């Protein structure tokens, strides 16, 4: 059974940090391109960051310089380190695994940035 389980969300003050984790199981994790998406209330889901390997990453303009995506294939886990958080970063964050033509999604974790 394929699973992607996110964790690490919560409430944080503006300027603070959080690290999200997403652990995969039931598929060959190392083969897959992993990414983080987010969806704020009333908005469409948007790509935040993607990682194929430690050398191949890409970020949305809105998070470049503040967020870092990484992966540990020995733990079947992808991470999103989020620094200098802003209220606009408030959203449900989802991880996605993709290896053509297959896509898996996690259930999401809530991140709220508020004072």
C-alpha positions in Angstrom: 0.0 0.0 0.0 1.4 3.3 -1.1 1.6 6.1 1.5 3.0 9.6 1.8 2.7 10.9 5.3 3.5 14.6 6.0 4.4 15.9 9.4 5.9 19.0 11.0 3.2 21.6 10.4 1.8 23.9 13.1 1.4 27.5 14.2 4.5 29.8 14.0 5.0 33.5 14.3 6.1 35.6 11.4 9.9 35.3 10.9 9.9 31.9 12.5 10.9 28.5 11.0 9.4 25.1 10.5 10.7 21.8 9.0 8.2 19.6 7.2 8.8 16.0 6.6 7.2 13.5 4.2 7.9 9.8 4.5 7.0 7.5 1.6 6.3 3.8 1.7 5.0 1.2 -0.7 7.0 2.4 -3.7 10.7 2.8 -4.7 11.2 6.3 -3.2 14.6 6.9 -4.8 13.2 6.7 -8.3 10.6 9.4 -7.8 10.8 13.2 -8.2 9.6 14.6 -5.0 7.9 18.0 -4.5 6.0 20.1 -2.1 2.9 22.0 -3.0 0.6 24.3 -0.9 -2.9 25.4 -1.0 -4.2 28.4 0.8 -8.0 28.9 1.4 -9.7 30.1 -1.7 -6.6 29.6 -3.9 -5.4 26.9 -6.2 -2.7 24.5 -5.2 0.7 25.8 -6.2 4.2 24.3 -6.5 6.6 25.3 -3.8 9.7 23.2 -4.4 10.8 20.2 -6.3 13.8 17.8 -6.0 15.1 15.2 -8.3 18.4 14.8 -6.5 20.4 16.9 -4.1 21.9 18.6 -7.1 18.7 19.2 -8.9 16.2 21.4 -7.1 13.8 24.2 -8.1 11.7 26.7 -6.1 8.8 29.0 -6.6 9.9 32.6 -6.7 7.9 33.4 -3.6 10.0 31.1 -1.4 13.5 31.2 -3.1 16.1 32.1 -0.5 13.8 31.2 2.4 12.9 27.5 1.8 15.1 24.5 1.2 14.0 21.1 -0.1 16.1 18.0 0.6 15.7 14.3 0.6 17.2 11.3 2.3 16.6 8.2 0.2 17.8 6.0 3.0 14.9 7.1 5.1 12.4 7.5 2.2 11.8 11.0 3.3 11.7 14.5 1.7 12.0 17.6 3.8 11.1 21.3 3.5 13.0 23.6 5.7 11.0 26.9 5.9 12.7 30.0 7.3 11.6 33.6 7.6 8.0 32.6 7.4 5.4 35.1 6.4 1.6 35.2 6.9 1.3 34.6 3.1 2.9 31.2 3.6 -0.2 30.0 5.5 -1.6 27.0 3.7 -2.0 23.2 3.7 1.3 21.8 2.5 1.3 18.6 0.4 4.1 16.4 -0.8 3.9 14.7 -4.1 5.8 11.8 -5.6 6.1 11.6 -9.4 7.6 9.1 -11.8 5.9 9.1 -15.2 3.1 8.2 -15.4 2.5 7.7 -11.7 1.7 10.4 -9.1 1.1 10.0 -5.4 -0.1 12.6 -3.0 0.1 12.9 0.8 -2.8 14.0 3.0 -1.4 17.4 3.8 -0.2 19.3 6.9 -1.4 22.7 8.0 1.1 25.6 8.4 -0.3 28.7 9.9 1.9 31.8 10.2 0.4 34.3 12.6 1.2 36.5 15.6 
